[in-house]
């Protein structure tokens, strides 16, 4: 009968000690072979604890990284005995000497992988309950659980690195703009609602009962006022708010690098912004971007990629086939506004199950189906739709697509917005499926010559594509009244890896042009005065030509980090339902607060 040994719990050693006069000498990632023989003092959280019988090892973690610590009974028996009480996520302070790790125990993946600290003495600064998930990069916990315990999630090394990089990028931006003479100026957070675009978040005013502030969707009007004020060059890294239905890549509150300049044209704004992005990439991740970013017009982007933020790290361009099927016996195609094709080399290997999954995927974008043709190795076509095509249509399709054995052709037919959106999204899926995208590459691209206006069928009027203060291109002012859909804007977007990271325009700076813009948008003088009165006043007093650009800092950091979601680079993000699982916001407020605001409580309906 084997002897049963009762394991001690070592509770007598779990006594929290004051920090006293102990002061860190190093962070956990700073100690290297250059420090051999030095006495050091480090503090942090216990990542792992390993008891090897005689020796106890812990990996101590802070935001900078890990250091291996050794408790040896020969070196200090009392410190070693107490170390049996240590568990994961305990907070400890370690005094000891830096020594080389033994041969065969070095870790080339760690900055501190050649050394360890043998403990002279240590303090237990705090204990910890068992975390709801492992505090390590490869966590299998759900995102919802990690967001609920975000303060623990942020301890994971991968997220800590993201926020170190985010800080470096923000400081790089500030240094760059300061060197160019920009002033960092704060603009109001409580402002007036100007509902031209997304919905505003509204804040009731207690002192002005019945009236509301709005949280700014951007500092647009204020930065223009600063140009009228003669500030010449302004920037701020600022919070913005939009009350809109969220997708996976959106947040109700986000951070923007907001920039405005006087006496400039498009080339000057774009040149400044381009060099800023190059500087940030070089200073944060030591990556050189192209000396000049390529450019593409909006029309070309929509024609070839189906979207205005194309990922140009890989090919796969869309091809139009509308003319091929005019008068076709295949009525589905013959009656369509637009027909486009995505040819995927070697795509014939896709199974029917995969094609069915992609068919469901494009339905997200309003598509009613996904037609396809596989080109077999003998050159024959396999498809349920080929039987409806004439020989002439088949010949023209081969010429347009230059399809080869082993390829697959995907078709979308219908309204232009649905066709483009569905195939643009499917193109990305194909790039991922066939590993066509170099995930280590950065492909910046300027998209220019945007339409100034776009028609809103719900409101039965033209609305501003960017905002009502964007200037039309020279010589196109008359198009606003005669051919509003054809007017082009002095607007530009910076796209990288399929994401819009920045966008801006040259602004309207004369009252006459601003009035024409309002007229094209169906905004009469009374409405314009009610919404934008102070802007209209400002334009009467010598506004300079000006323009600017705003960068989504969250998106830029996401790309720099190689993260898959902007939630990975925002310290305390919201869910897709715009809730904070950690704080449980939004939440109800007291009846007293509501009464002070003049708001009556909603009566809950009984089930």
matplotlib code that plots the C-alpha trace (Angstrom):
import matplotlib.pyplot as plt

x = [0.0, 1.5, 2.1, -0.3, 1.4, -0.7, 0.1, 0.6, -1.3, 1.4, -1.2, 1.1, 3.4, 0.6, 1.1, 0.9, 3.8, 4.2, 6.4, 8.3, 11.4, 11.9, 12.3, 12.6, 15.9, 14.7, 11.6, 11.2, 12.4, 15.5, 17.9, 20.3, 23.8, 25.2, 23.9, 25.6, 26.6, 24.5, 22.1, 18.7, 15.1, 12.2, 8.4, 5.5, 3.0, 3.7, 3.1, 4.1, 5.5, 7.4, 8.6, 11.5, 11.9, 15.0, 14.6, 11.5, 11.2, 8.8, 8.4, 7.8, 5.9, 5.2, 4.1, 7.6, 8.1, 9.3, 12.3, 13.0, 13.5, 15.1, 14.5, 17.3, 17.4, 21.2, 21.2, 18.5, 16.5, 13.9, 13.1, 12.8, 10.5, 8.2, 8.1, 6.0, 3.1, 3.4, 0.7, -0.1, -0.9, 0.4, 2.2, 5.7, 9.0, 12.2, 15.7, 18.5, 21.6, 21.7, 23.4, 23.7, 21.2, 22.7, 23.5, 20.4, 18.0, 18.4, 15.4, 16.3, 12.7, 13.1, 15.2, 16.0, 16.5, 20.2, 19.9, 18.0, 17.8, 18.6, 16.6, 18.2, 14.9, 11.4, 8.1, 4.5, 2.7, -0.7, -2.4, -4.9, -7.9, -7.7, -8.3, -11.3, -8.9, -5.1, -3.2, -1.2, -1.2, -2.8, -6.0, -8.9, -11.3, -14.2, -14.0, -17.1, -15.4, -12.2, -14.1, -15.9, -12.5, -10.7, -8.4, -7.0, -7.1, -4.8, -2.2, -1.6, 1.7, 0.3, -2.1, 0.5, 2.7, -0.1, -0.5, 3.2, 3.2, 0.1, 1.9, 5.0, 2.8, 0.9, 4.2, 5.7, 2.6, 3.0, 6.7, 6.2, 3.4, 5.1, 8.2, 6.0, 4.5, 1.1, -0.6, -2.3, -5.7, -8.6, -12.1, -15.4, -16.9, -20.3, -21.5, -24.6, -26.3, -25.8, -27.6, -25.9, -24.5, -24.5, -26.7, -25.4, -25.1, -27.2, -26.6, -29.5, -28.7, -29.9, -29.3, -31.2, -34.1, -35.4, -32.2, -29.5, -25.8, -24.3, -21.1, -18.9, -18.8, -15.6, -14.3, -15.1, -16.7, -14.4, -11.2, -12.6, -13.3, -9.6, -8.5, -10.8, -9.3, -5.8, -4.4, -3.0, -2.1, -4.0, -4.1, -5.4, -5.7, -9.3, -12.2, -15.2, -18.6, -21.2, -24.4, -24.7, -25.3, -22.0, -20.1, -17.1, -14.7, -16.6, -16.8, -19.3, -16.3, -13.1, -9.9, -9.0, -5.8, -7.4, -5.4, -6.3, -4.1, -4.6, -3.4, -2.9, -4.1, -4.7, -1.0, 0.3, -2.1, -1.5, 2.3, 2.2, 0.0, 2.1, 5.3, 3.7, 2.6, 6.1, 7.6, 5.2, 6.0, 9.7, 9.8, 7.4, 8.1, 11.2, 9.5, 10.1, 7.1, 7.3, 8.9, 5.7, 2.3, 0.5, -2.8, -6.1, -9.2, -12.5, -13.9, -11.0, -11.2, -14.9, -14.4, -11.5, -12.1, -15.8, -14.9, -13.2, -10.7, -9.1, -6.5, -3.8, -1.5, -2.8, -4.3, -7.8, -9.5, -13.1, -14.2, -17.4, -19.6, -22.8, -22.5, -22.0, -25.4, -27.5, -30.4, -29.3, -31.7, -30.6, -33.1, -31.5, -28.5, -30.2, -32.2, -29.4, -28.1, -24.5, -22.8, -19.3, -17.0, -14.3, -11.8, -9.9, -6.9, -6.9, -10.2, -11.8, -10.5, -13.3, -15.8, -19.6, -19.9, -17.4, -19.2, -22.5, -20.8, -19.6, -23.1, -24.5, -21.6, -22.5, -26.1, -24.9, -24.3, -27.8, -26.9, -29.6, -27.1, -23.7, -23.4, -20.2, -18.3, -15.5, -13.0, -12.0, -8.6, -9.8, -11.0, -14.7, -17.0, -18.8, -21.7, -25.5, -25.8, -23.7, -26.6, -28.4, -25.5, -25.1, -21.9, -21.1, -21.6, -19.3, -16.6, -16.8, -16.6, -13.4, -11.9, -12.9, -11.8, -8.9, -9.9, -7.6, -8.1, -8.4, -10.0, -13.4, -15.5, -17.9, -20.7, -22.8, -25.7, -28.1, -27.9, -24.5, -24.1, -24.9, -22.8, -19.7, -20.1, -20.6, -17.7, -15.4, -16.0, -15.7, -12.4, -11.0, -12.3, -10.6, -7.3, -7.4, -8.6, -5.8, -3.1, -2.7, -2.2, 1.2, 0.3, 3.7, 3.3, 1.9, 0.3, -0.6, -2.8, -4.4, -7.9, -8.9, -11.6, -14.6, -18.1, -19.1, -22.7, -24.6, -28.3, -30.3, -33.4, -35.0, -34.8, -35.2, -32.4, -28.7, -26.5, -22.9, -20.6, -18.1, -19.7, -21.4, -18.2, -16.2, -15.2, -16.1, -13.2, -12.3, -14.7, -17.4, -19.4, -22.1, -22.5, -24.0, -27.3, -27.2, -25.6, -25.1, -24.2, -21.3, -19.6, -16.3, -14.9, -11.5, -11.4, -8.9, -8.7, -5.6, -6.1, -3.9, -4.3, -8.0, -8.8, -9.4, -6.9, -7.4, -9.6, -9.9, -10.7, -10.2, -13.0, -15.4, -14.2, -16.5, -20.1, -21.2, -20.0, -21.3, -24.8, -24.6, -23.7, -26.5, -28.9, -27.7, -28.3, -31.9, -31.0, -32.7, -31.4, -33.4, -32.3, -28.7, -28.8, -30.3, -27.7, -24.6, -25.2, -21.8, -20.0, -22.1, -21.1, -17.5, -17.3, -18.4, -15.2, -12.3, -11.9, -8.6, -8.4, -8.0, -8.2, -7.2, -7.3, -8.3, -6.7, -8.4, -5.7, -7.3, -7.3, -3.7, -2.5, -4.4, -2.4, 0.9, 0.3, -0.9, -4.1, -7.3, -9.7, -9.6, -10.8, -7.3, -5.8, -8.5, -8.0, -11.7, -13.8, -17.5, -19.2, -21.1, -24.1, -22.2, -22.1, -19.1, -19.2, -16.8, -18.6, -22.1, -22.6, -25.0, -27.0, -30.0, -29.7, -31.6, -35.1, -33.6, -31.2, -33.9, -36.2, -33.4, -33.1, -36.8, -37.0, -39.9, -39.2, -40.4, -43.0, -42.0, -44.6, -45.7, -45.3]
y = [0.0, 3.3, 6.0, 9.0, 12.3, 15.3, 18.4, 21.5, 24.7, 27.1, 29.6, 30.8, 32.3, 34.1, 37.3, 40.5, 42.8, 46.5, 47.7, 50.0, 51.6, 48.9, 50.5, 48.7, 48.8, 47.2, 46.1, 42.4, 42.6, 44.8, 42.4, 40.7, 39.1, 42.6, 42.6, 39.4, 39.6, 42.7, 42.9, 43.8, 44.4, 43.6, 43.5, 42.0, 39.2, 35.5, 34.1, 30.4, 28.6, 25.4, 23.3, 21.0, 19.5, 21.2, 24.5, 26.6, 28.6, 31.4, 33.6, 37.1, 39.3, 43.0, 45.0, 44.8, 41.0, 38.1, 37.3, 33.8, 33.8, 30.9, 30.1, 27.9, 26.3, 26.4, 30.2, 31.2, 28.4, 30.7, 32.5, 29.1, 27.7, 30.7, 30.4, 27.2, 29.6, 31.4, 30.9, 32.3, 36.1, 36.7, 40.1, 39.9, 41.9, 40.1, 41.0, 38.9, 38.4, 38.0, 34.9, 32.8, 30.1, 26.6, 25.1, 23.7, 25.9, 29.1, 30.5, 32.3, 33.6, 35.9, 39.0, 37.7, 34.1, 33.9, 34.9, 34.2, 35.9, 33.8, 35.2, 36.8, 38.0, 38.7, 40.2, 39.1, 42.3, 40.7, 37.4, 36.6, 34.4, 31.9, 33.9, 33.0, 32.3, 31.8, 35.1, 34.2, 35.0, 31.8, 32.1, 29.9, 32.1, 33.7, 37.3, 38.0, 36.6, 38.4, 41.7, 41.2, 40.8, 43.2, 44.3, 40.7, 40.5, 43.5, 41.7, 39.3, 40.1, 40.5, 43.2, 44.9, 45.1, 46.6, 49.5, 50.1, 50.5, 52.6, 55.1, 55.1, 55.9, 58.7, 60.3, 59.9, 61.8, 64.6, 65.0, 65.1, 67.6, 69.8, 70.0, 71.3, 74.0, 72.5, 73.6, 70.9, 72.5, 70.9, 71.3, 70.9, 67.5, 69.0, 70.6, 71.1, 68.3, 68.7, 65.6, 65.3, 61.8, 59.2, 59.7, 61.8, 60.7, 63.2, 64.5, 66.2, 69.6, 70.1, 73.8, 74.3, 72.0, 70.3, 71.1, 68.6, 68.6, 66.3, 64.4, 65.2, 62.8, 64.7, 68.2, 69.2, 72.6, 73.6, 72.9, 75.0, 77.8, 77.5, 78.1, 81.2, 82.3, 82.3, 79.4, 78.2, 74.6, 72.6, 69.0, 66.9, 63.2, 63.3, 61.0, 61.0, 59.4, 58.0, 56.4, 53.9, 50.2, 48.5, 46.0, 44.0, 46.8, 49.7, 51.2, 53.9, 55.9, 56.0, 58.0, 60.3, 62.1, 65.3, 67.7, 71.0, 73.4, 76.9, 78.1, 74.6, 72.5, 68.7, 67.9, 69.7, 68.0, 64.6, 65.1, 66.1, 63.1, 60.6, 61.6, 61.4, 57.8, 56.9, 58.4, 56.5, 53.2, 53.8, 54.9, 52.2, 49.0, 50.0, 49.5, 51.6, 52.5, 53.5, 56.9, 57.8, 56.2, 55.0, 56.7, 55.4, 57.2, 56.3, 55.2, 52.9, 51.4, 50.6, 49.2, 46.9, 46.1, 46.9, 49.1, 52.4, 50.8, 48.0, 45.7, 45.9, 43.4, 40.8, 40.8, 39.4, 42.3, 42.3, 42.3, 43.7, 41.6, 43.7, 44.3, 40.6, 39.7, 42.5, 40.8, 37.4, 34.5, 34.2, 36.6, 36.9, 38.5, 40.3, 42.4, 43.3, 46.8, 45.4, 42.1, 41.5, 38.5, 37.4, 35.0, 32.9, 31.0, 27.4, 28.0, 25.0, 23.0, 24.5, 22.0, 22.4, 22.7, 25.6, 27.3, 27.0, 28.6, 31.5, 31.8, 32.4, 34.8, 37.1, 37.2, 39.5, 42.1, 41.8, 39.2, 36.7, 34.1, 33.3, 32.0, 30.2, 28.4, 25.9, 25.5, 21.8, 20.6, 19.7, 23.3, 22.4, 24.4, 22.9, 25.0, 25.0, 28.3, 27.5, 25.8, 29.2, 30.9, 31.2, 30.2, 33.9, 34.8, 31.9, 33.1, 36.7, 35.5, 33.6, 36.7, 39.0, 36.8, 34.9, 32.0, 28.9, 25.3, 25.0, 28.5, 29.3, 32.3, 33.9, 36.0, 38.7, 40.4, 43.1, 46.5, 48.1, 48.6, 45.0, 43.6, 45.6, 45.0, 41.2, 40.6, 43.0, 40.9, 37.6, 38.8, 39.1, 35.7, 34.2, 36.0, 34.4, 30.9, 30.6, 32.4, 35.2, 37.9, 38.6, 39.3, 40.9, 43.5, 47.0, 48.5, 52.2, 53.7, 57.1, 57.0, 60.3, 62.0, 60.9, 61.9, 65.0, 63.9, 60.6, 60.0, 58.9, 57.0, 57.0, 60.8, 61.3, 63.8, 64.1, 64.0, 64.8, 61.8, 63.1, 66.2, 69.4, 71.5, 69.5, 71.6, 70.6, 70.3, 73.4, 74.1, 71.8, 74.2, 74.4, 70.6, 70.9, 72.2, 70.6, 67.2, 66.7, 63.0, 63.9, 66.5, 65.4, 66.4, 67.7, 64.7, 61.9, 58.8, 56.9, 53.2, 50.4, 46.7, 47.0, 49.5, 53.3, 54.7, 58.4, 60.7, 64.4, 67.1, 70.8, 72.7, 75.3, 78.7, 81.2, 81.9, 81.8, 78.3, 77.1, 78.4, 76.5, 73.3, 73.7, 74.2, 71.1, 69.2, 70.6, 72.6, 75.9, 79.1, 78.7, 75.1, 76.0, 78.9, 76.6, 73.9, 75.7, 79.3, 80.0, 78.5, 80.7, 83.7, 82.8, 82.5, 86.2, 87.3, 86.3, 82.5, 81.3, 78.4, 75.4, 71.6, 68.7, 65.0, 62.8, 59.4, 56.6, 56.0, 52.7, 51.4, 52.6, 50.9, 47.7, 47.5, 48.3, 45.5, 43.0, 42.7, 41.3, 43.7, 47.3, 45.9, 44.5, 48.1, 49.9, 49.5, 49.2, 48.6, 48.0, 44.9, 45.0, 45.9, 49.0, 47.7, 47.5, 44.1, 45.1, 48.2, 47.1, 50.4, 51.7, 51.4, 53.0, 56.1, 57.1, 58.7, 61.7, 62.3, 61.9, 64.3, 66.9, 66.6, 66.9, 63.3, 61.1, 57.4, 55.0, 52.6, 49.0, 47.0, 44.0, 40.7]
z = [0.0, -1.1, 1.4, 0.9, 1.4, 2.4, 0.3, 2.3, 1.3, 2.6, 3.7, 6.5, 3.8, 2.0, 4.0, 1.9, 2.7, 2.2, -0.7, 1.8, 0.2, -2.4, -5.9, -9.2, -11.0, -14.2, -16.1, -16.7, -20.3, -19.7, -18.1, -20.5, -20.4, -20.1, -16.5, -15.4, -11.8, -11.0, -8.1, -9.4, -8.1, -10.4, -9.8, -11.6, -12.0, -11.8, -15.3, -14.5, -11.5, -11.8, -8.8, -9.8, -6.4, -5.3, -7.3, -7.9, -11.1, -11.9, -15.0, -13.8, -16.2, -16.6, -19.6, -21.2, -21.1, -19.0, -16.7, -15.3, -11.5, -9.5, -5.8, -4.6, -1.1, -1.2, -1.9, 0.5, 2.2, 3.8, 0.5, -1.2, 1.4, 1.2, -2.6, -2.3, -1.7, -5.0, -7.6, -11.0, -11.1, -7.6, -7.5, -6.2, -5.8, -6.4, -5.2, -6.6, -8.7, -12.5, -13.7, -16.9, -17.5, -17.6, -21.0, -22.7, -20.7, -22.8, -24.6, -27.9, -28.2, -25.2, -24.8, -21.3, -22.5, -21.7, -18.0, -14.8, -11.4, -8.4, -5.5, -2.4, -0.9, -2.1, -1.1, -1.7, -2.7, -3.5, -4.1, -6.8, -7.4, -10.2, -13.4, -15.6, -18.4, -18.9, -19.1, -22.2, -25.9, -27.0, -25.0, -26.1, -24.0, -25.9, -26.8, -24.7, -21.6, -22.3, -22.7, -19.4, -17.7, -19.9, -17.1, -17.2, -20.9, -21.1, -19.1, -22.0, -23.7, -27.2, -26.0, -23.9, -27.0, -29.0, -26.5, -26.2, -30.0, -29.9, -27.6, -29.8, -32.9, -31.1, -30.0, -33.5, -34.9, -32.3, -33.0, -36.8, -36.7, -34.1, -36.3, -39.1, -37.0, -36.2, -33.0, -30.9, -29.9, -28.1, -29.4, -27.5, -26.6, -25.8, -29.0, -31.2, -33.2, -37.0, -38.4, -41.8, -41.8, -38.9, -35.9, -33.0, -29.4, -27.5, -24.0, -22.2, -20.6, -17.0, -17.1, -20.4, -19.8, -23.0, -25.0, -25.9, -26.6, -29.1, -28.9, -31.9, -34.9, -35.7, -35.0, -38.6, -38.0, -35.2, -37.1, -40.0, -37.4, -36.3, -39.9, -40.1, -36.8, -38.3, -36.4, -39.7, -38.8, -36.3, -35.1, -32.2, -31.3, -30.4, -29.4, -31.9, -31.5, -33.9, -33.0, -35.8, -36.2, -35.6, -37.8, -36.6, -37.6, -36.0, -32.5, -31.3, -29.9, -31.8, -31.9, -34.8, -35.7, -36.9, -39.1, -40.8, -42.8, -44.3, -47.8, -49.2, -52.1, -52.3, -53.2, -50.1, -47.7, -49.2, -49.2, -45.5, -44.6, -46.7, -45.0, -41.6, -42.3, -43.6, -40.4, -38.1, -39.8, -39.6, -36.0, -34.6, -36.6, -38.5, -41.9, -44.9, -47.0, -50.7, -51.4, -53.2, -52.6, -55.8, -56.7, -58.2, -59.1, -57.4, -60.8, -61.4, -57.9, -58.3, -61.8, -60.9, -57.3, -56.6, -53.6, -52.8, -50.4, -52.4, -51.0, -53.7, -52.1, -54.6, -58.1, -58.9, -60.6, -61.5, -65.2, -66.5, -68.8, -69.0, -72.8, -73.5, -72.3, -73.7, -75.5, -74.1, -73.8, -70.3, -68.9, -65.4, -67.0, -69.9, -67.5, -65.1, -64.6, -64.1, -64.6, -63.3, -63.1, -60.7, -62.2, -59.7, -61.1, -59.9, -58.2, -59.9, -56.9, -54.8, -53.6, -54.1, -50.3, -50.4, -53.3, -51.3, -48.3, -50.5, -51.9, -48.4, -47.7, -50.6, -49.4, -46.6, -49.2, -50.8, -53.4, -54.4, -55.6, -56.9, -60.4, -61.4, -64.1, -63.6, -66.4, -66.5, -67.5, -71.0, -71.4, -71.1, -68.8, -65.9, -64.6, -64.2, -66.2, -69.3, -71.1, -71.2, -73.1, -76.8, -78.5, -79.2, -75.5, -74.5, -77.0, -75.7, -72.1, -72.9, -74.5, -71.7, -68.8, -70.5, -68.4, -68.3, -67.3, -63.6, -63.1, -61.7, -62.8, -60.2, -61.6, -59.9, -61.8, -60.6, -59.1, -59.3, -55.5, -54.7, -57.5, -56.5, -52.8, -53.1, -55.5, -53.6, -50.4, -52.3, -53.8, -50.3, -49.3, -52.4, -51.6, -48.1, -49.3, -51.9, -49.8, -52.4, -49.7, -48.3, -44.7, -43.9, -46.7, -46.4, -49.6, -49.2, -51.9, -52.5, -53.9, -55.5, -57.6, -55.5, -56.5, -54.6, -54.0, -54.0, -54.3, -51.3, -52.5, -49.1, -48.8, -52.6, -52.7, -53.2, -50.0, -49.5, -49.9, -47.4, -45.7, -47.0, -46.7, -49.2, -52.2, -55.8, -58.2, -60.2, -63.1, -61.7, -59.6, -62.3, -62.2, -58.8, -60.2, -63.7, -63.3, -59.5, -59.9, -62.2, -59.9, -58.5, -55.1, -54.0, -51.7, -51.1, -49.0, -47.9, -48.1, -46.7, -47.0, -47.8, -45.0, -45.1, -42.7, -43.5, -45.5, -46.2, -48.6, -49.5, -47.9, -49.3, -48.1, -49.8, -48.8, -52.4, -53.0, -49.7, -50.6, -53.9, -52.1, -49.6, -52.6, -54.3, -51.0, -50.7, -47.6, -47.7, -46.1, -42.9, -42.4, -43.1, -40.7, -38.0, -38.5, -39.5, -38.5, -37.0, -40.1, -42.4, -40.3, -40.3, -44.1, -44.3, -42.6, -44.9, -44.5, -46.1, -48.6, -46.4, -46.2, -44.1, -43.4, -40.5, -39.7, -37.8, -35.2, -34.1, -37.7, -38.2, -35.1, -36.0, -39.3, -37.6, -35.0, -37.5, -35.3, -36.8, -35.0, -33.8, -30.5, -30.0, -30.0, -28.0, -24.2, -23.3, -26.4, -26.8, -28.2, -31.5, -29.5, -28.3, -24.7, -22.3, -20.6, -18.0, -16.7, -17.9, -19.8, -20.9, -17.8, -16.1, -14.0, -10.9, -11.0, -9.2, -12.1, -14.7, -12.8, -12.7, -16.5, -17.0, -18.4, -17.4, -16.7, -19.3, -17.9, -18.4, -20.2, -18.2, -19.9]

ax = plt.figure().add_subplot(projection="3d")
ax.plot(x, y, z, "-o")
ax.set_aspect("equal")
plt.show()
